[in-house]
């Protein structure tokens, strides 16, 4: 039963996008509840430990957070600048600041990216795969922020694929 359910829920993001285009709108709170339920079901089906992003801190991510706290001191208390290592090759970053009000996402990203480029070593910058920027009034309704705070569970080990013609 779980395998069937897991197969139906494989592409949750496509489902949500399809629903949004068919209906014309979506309720953010309903979408949030749906994504929480899907993640819990996926974790049960996979047997994956759902560690929160707070457990994925490294010295690199702490350095990023400290840098961004100094550069954006006007962050809301509930949403300080945050960074975590999602996997060995990917760091995710989120900044919430009043400075982003009235800016496009590209403008706010460029502002944060310029700071990261100036103050971080190239190795660390190369691992940053996601930079989320929000004015305080947008962070609550953002599904991207929800994913940041509740990352998809990661499999503990990637299964090996058998290659035709390879000898064991």
C-alpha positions, 0 to 999 in steps of 0.5 A, spaced: 500 500 500 505 504 501 509 503 495 502 505 491 501 511 495 509 513 494 508 512 487 502 517 486 506 522 490 512 522 487 511 529 483 508 533 488 510 539 485 507 538 478 501 536 482 500 543 485 502 546 479 497 543 475 492 544 480 493 551 481 493 552 473 486 548 473 483 552 479 486 559 477 488 559 485 490 556 491 490 556 498 497 557 501 495 554 508 491 548 505 497 547 500 502 547 506 498 542 510 498 538 504 506 538 503 506 536 510 502 530 509 506 528 503 513 529 506 510 525 512 508 519 508 514 519 504 518 519 510 514 513 512 514 509 505 522 510 505 524 509 512 528 516 512 529 520 518 526 527 517 532 531 520 530 538 520 535 543 517 537 546 523 541 539 524 545 540 518 549 546 520 556 546 518 562 551 520 561 554 512 553 555 514 554 558 520 559 563 517 554 565 512 549 566 517 553 571 521 555 575 515 548 576 513 546 577 520 551 583 520 549 585 513 541 585 514 540 587 521 533 589 520 531 581 519 525 579 523 526 575 530 522 569 527 526 569 520 533 571 521 538 569 516 539 562 515 543 557 511 544 549 511 547 544 508 542 540 504 547 535 501 554 534 501 554 539 494 549 544 496 548 549 501 541 553 501 540 560 504 534 565 506 534 572 507 528 576 510 529 583 510 525 590 509 530 592 504 527 587 499 520 591 500 519 594 493 524 590 489 524 584 484 526 577 486 532 578 481 534 585 485 534 582 492 538 576 489 543 580 486 544 584 492 545 578 497 549 575 491 554 581 491 555 580 499 556 573 498 561 574 492 565 579 496 566 575 503 566 568 502 571 563 499 570 561 492 569 553 494 563 555 499 560 560 494 560 554 489 556 550 493 550 555 494 545 552 490 539 556 493 538 563 495 531 565 497 530 573 499 523 575 502 521 582 504 517 580 511 510 581 508 511 575 503 515 570 507 509 567 510 505 565 504 511 562 500 512 555 499 519 556 497 520 558 504 516 552 507 520 548 503 526 551 506 524 550 513 521 543 512 526 540 506 524 534 503 527 528 506 534 525 503 535 518 502 541 515 507 544 512 501 543 512 494 542 505 491 547 503 486 545 502 479 546 496 475 550 497 468 549 492 463 555 489 461 558 491 468 561 485 472 560 484 479 
